[in-house]
Amino acid sequence: MKRADVSSVQAISDSARAGVDVRAELEREHARIWVARDEHGAIRGFCLAWVVADELHLINIATDAAHRRRGFGRRLMQAFMSFAREISARLLLLEVRRSNRGAIGLYRQFGFVAMGFRRGYYQQTNEDAVEMMLALDPKTGQIQPGRDEVCVVP
Ligand SMILES: CC(C)(COP(=O)(O)OP(=O)(O)OC[C@H]1O[C@@H](n2cnc3c(N)ncnc32)[C@H](O)[C@@H]1OP(=O)(O)O)[C@@H](O)C(=O)NCCC(=O)NCCS
């Protein structure tokens, strides 16, 4: 994303209640933000990740509510995955609300598996977070086989 995109990205974050301070993230050396644009150049989603040594943490991904199920989320995940391979990341990590079937479905399409729960992680609703991960071979970028360690469906 460019600095000029801050307000569009912040608006998407706010309406998705993602809780991201976009301007502050741009200042973090370890943060990366990608945006997805429609055919007219309008921003329809963003993805925020942090590089932590040889890990890449997906901090948040959100698309404009009026433009969901049109592939913007998938395109953002593709950018995230390409970057992971570019930096030879070994481990990709994220947390997601247990009830967020849409996001979990999206992550699964990219090979993420459920490793565990963080009980009551989301304090306002006391909802559990599902910890998901994807291991890559840092040399080839190939996905390492993994499987769920916990059952996500309640
Ligand atoms: C999760 C989110 C980013 C997906 O974005 P999107 O632009 O709708 O994603 P896509 O259109 O690329 O969908 C890709 C796939 O994800 C899955 N998916 C996305 N939304 C879904 C939903 N509501 N229900 C079930 N599966 C869903 C589907 O497998 C979908 O593929 P399909 O449309 O071919 O069936 C979007 O719903 C969002 O912004 N949600 C609010 C914020 C959020 O919860 N972020 C995750 C924080 S961890």
Ligand as a Chemical Component Dictionary entry (heavy atoms), coordinates in Angstrom:
data_LIG
# 
_chem_comp.id                   LIG 
_chem_comp.type                 NON-POLYMER 
_chem_comp.pdbx_formal_charge   0 
_chem_comp.three_letter_code    LIG 
# 
loop_
_chem_comp_atom.comp_id 
_chem_comp_atom.atom_id 
_chem_comp_atom.alt_atom_id 
_chem_comp_atom.type_symbol 
_chem_comp_atom.charge 
_chem_comp_atom.model_Cartn_x 
_chem_comp_atom.model_Cartn_y 
_chem_comp_atom.model_Cartn_z 
_chem_comp_atom.pdbx_ordinal 
LIG C1  C1  C 0 -12.563 -13.186 5.807  1  
LIG C2  C2  C 0 -12.617 -12.172 4.681  2  
LIG C3  C3  C 0 -11.332 -11.366 4.637  3  
LIG C4  C4  C 0 -12.787 -12.917 3.346  4  
LIG O1  O1  O 0 -12.717 -11.958 2.298  5  
LIG P1  P1  P 0 -13.474 -12.155 0.898  6  
LIG O2  O2  O 0 -13.062 -11.020 0.026  7  
LIG O3  O3  O 0 -14.918 -12.357 1.104  8  
LIG O4  O4  O 0 -12.804 -13.512 0.419  9  
LIG P2  P2  P 0 -12.937 -14.252 -0.995 10 
LIG O5  O5  O 0 -14.082 -13.705 -1.785 11 
LIG O6  O6  O 0 -11.613 -14.206 -1.644 12 
LIG O7  O7  O 0 -13.265 -15.733 -0.527 13 
LIG C5  C5  C 0 -12.295 -16.742 -0.571 14 
LIG C6  C6  C 0 -12.825 -17.986 0.115  15 
LIG O8  O8  O 0 -12.930 -17.792 1.518  16 
LIG C7  C7  C 0 -14.049 -18.544 2.027  17 
LIG N1  N1  N 0 -15.045 -17.633 2.565  18 
LIG C8  C8  C 0 -14.980 -16.278 2.572  19 
LIG N2  N2  N 0 -16.066 -15.769 3.194  20 
LIG C9  C9  C 0 -16.829 -16.811 3.576  21 
LIG C10 C10 C 0 -18.048 -16.937 4.279  22 
LIG N3  N3  N 0 -18.726 -15.851 4.689  23 
LIG N4  N4  N 0 -18.536 -18.163 4.533  24 
LIG C11 C11 C 0 -17.883 -19.259 4.119  25 
LIG N5  N5  N 0 -16.692 -19.225 3.439  26 
LIG C12 C12 C 0 -16.177 -18.010 3.177  27 
LIG C13 C13 C 0 -14.623 -19.285 0.850  28 
LIG O9  O9  O 0 -13.961 -20.525 0.785  29 
LIG C14 C14 C 0 -14.210 -18.393 -0.304 30 
LIG O10 O10 O 0 -14.150 -19.047 -1.530 31 
LIG P3  P3  P 0 -15.468 -19.122 -2.468 32 
LIG O11 O11 O 0 -16.089 -17.751 -2.515 33 
LIG O12 O12 O 0 -14.909 -19.567 -3.778 34 
LIG O13 O13 O 0 -16.382 -20.101 -1.798 35 
LIG C15 C15 C 0 -13.847 -11.225 4.833  36 
LIG O14 O14 O 0 -15.006 -11.997 5.050  37 
LIG C16 C16 C 0 -13.718 -10.231 5.974  38 
LIG O15 O15 O 0 -13.170 -9.149  5.787  39 
LIG N6  N6  N 0 -14.273 -10.552 7.148  40 
LIG C17 C17 C 0 -14.257 -9.615  8.289  41 
LIG C18 C18 C 0 -12.872 -9.481  8.858  42 
LIG C19 C19 C 0 -12.342 -10.808 9.352  43 
LIG O16 O16 O 0 -13.065 -11.586 9.967  44 
LIG N7  N7  N 0 -11.051 -11.042 9.101  45 
LIG C20 C20 C 0 -10.349 -12.203 9.582  46 
LIG C21 C21 C 0 -9.627  -11.827 10.828 47 
LIG S1  S1  S 0 -8.653  -13.177 11.470 48 
# 
loop_
_chem_comp_bond.comp_id 
_chem_comp_bond.atom_id_1 
_chem_comp_bond.atom_id_2 
_chem_comp_bond.value_order 
_chem_comp_bond.pdbx_ordinal 
LIG C1  C2  SING 1  
LIG C2  C3  SING 2  
LIG C2  C4  SING 3  
LIG C2  C15 SING 4  
LIG C4  O1  SING 5  
LIG O1  P1  SING 6  
LIG P1  O2  DOUB 7  
LIG P1  O3  SING 8  
LIG P1  O4  SING 9  
LIG O4  P2  SING 10 
LIG P2  O5  DOUB 11 
LIG P2  O6  SING 12 
LIG P2  O7  SING 13 
LIG O7  C5  SING 14 
LIG C5  C6  SING 15 
LIG C6  O8  SING 16 
LIG C6  C14 SING 17 
LIG O8  C7  SING 18 
LIG C7  N1  SING 19 
LIG C7  C13 SING 20 
LIG N1  C8  SING 21 
LIG N1  C12 SING 22 
LIG C8  N2  DOUB 23 
LIG N2  C9  SING 24 
LIG C9  C10 SING 25 
LIG C9  C12 DOUB 26 
LIG C10 N3  SING 27 
LIG C10 N4  DOUB 28 
LIG N4  C11 SING 29 
LIG C11 N5  DOUB 30 
LIG N5  C12 SING 31 
LIG C13 O9  SING 32 
LIG C13 C14 SING 33 
LIG C14 O10 SING 34 
LIG O10 P3  SING 35 
LIG P3  O11 DOUB 36 
LIG P3  O12 SING 37 
LIG P3  O13 SING 38 
LIG C15 O14 SING 39 
LIG C15 C16 SING 40 
LIG C16 O15 DOUB 41 
LIG C16 N6  SING 42 
LIG N6  C17 SING 43 
LIG C17 C18 SING 44 
LIG C18 C19 SING 45 
LIG C19 O16 DOUB 46 
LIG C19 N7  SING 47 
LIG N7  C20 SING 48 
LIG C20 C21 SING 49 
LIG C21 S1  SING 50 
# 
